[in-house]
């Protein structure tokens, strides 16, 4: 048990596996590079290319956040 700033006694939990979270983020960056290159070769319109790049980046960031939340949920329930 440790005492917090507000004087509460709380049990210290296990550490969060930040290396796993960072690894998923790095994989998302690598995936963005390759998928973005593929999309730019498939789409003819420049406006659609840029739109697809932005949507892909936002989608991959959301997926990395979701994976982090899932890791956190699994660790809390274990």
N, C-alpha and C positions, 0 to 999 in steps of 0.2 A: 504494500500500500504506500502511496505517495501522497503528500499534501499539496494541493493546488494553491494558486494565488488567492483564491477566495476561501481557503481554509477547509475545503472538502477533502476527504480521503477517498482516493480512487485506485482501483487495481490497474497495474501497468500491463498492457497487452503486448502481443508480439508485434514485431516491426513489419511494416508494409513492404512488399517486395518491389521497390522502386525500379530495380533493374529490369523486371518483367514489363512494367509500364513503359519504361524508356525504350526497350527493345521493340515493343509493338509500335511505338511512335516512329522509330527509325524505319521499320518495315513499311509504315504508311507513307513516309517520305519517298522511299525507294519505289513503292508502288505508284505513287503520284507521278514520278518522273517517267516511268515506263508506260503507264496508262495514258498519260497526257500526250506523250509522243505518238502513241497509237491513234488516239482520237484526232490529233491534228492531221495525221495522214489520211484519215477516213472522211473528215469533214472539209467541204470546199469553202464555205463561207467564213470569212475572218471573224465576223461578229459571233457566229455560232461557236467557233473555236475558242474564243475568249470566254464566252458564257459557259461552255462545257468545262473549261479549266477551272473557273471559279466554283462551279457546282461540284466538281470532283474534289477540289481542295476542301470545301466545306463538308462534304459527305465523309471524306476520310478523317477529318478532325472529329466529327461527331462519332464515328465508329471507334476511334481511339479512346474517346471519353467514355463511351458505353462499355468498352472492354475494361477500362479501369474501374468503372462502377461495378461491373460483374465480379472482377477480382476482389474488390472490397467487400461485396456482399457475400461471396463464398467464404472469405476469411472470417467474417463476422458470425456466420452461421456454423462454422466448424468448431 
